[in-house]
């Protein structure tokens, strides 16, 4: 009886560990690397969309084009020349997932249309409650959090403190020293899907 209980407990722990294995990706920049853990259970469409761009090599050579100290760093949509890259169709907003735009979380950037996110993302460098979901309205939808930084927050903060100014099509907030995303790569695979479950 004791052995059966032990085996049952061990099976439960192994099952829990398997369910907890979230995919991780590394953002390699010319200022250092950032390791992210993604939450497909909370934002399945968003994570799938992001990883599709990652696997296609879309982010290679893009930049962090918008940096605001005490707020966030945004990238993933413009080349070093500040030419915007074409994207896939936008995805549905999943900000009503219980996750908040807190320091170190990664979220999807979008226009004033709640369902306009495509490839661009931002990493919060502060607790940005104003970006959280409050209602299913244009004003209240919020910005979808789909992961967090688990290593390399010092790199994020270094980028956030970069001197900025106007450049290309932007009137302000562009780093004066180009912050290049050299590559984003998947470190761990996505778990099996669990069936049943403006920033410009």
Order of alpha helices (4+ residues) and beta strands (2+ residues): alpha-beta-beta-alpha-beta-beta-beta-beta-beta-alpha-beta-beta-beta
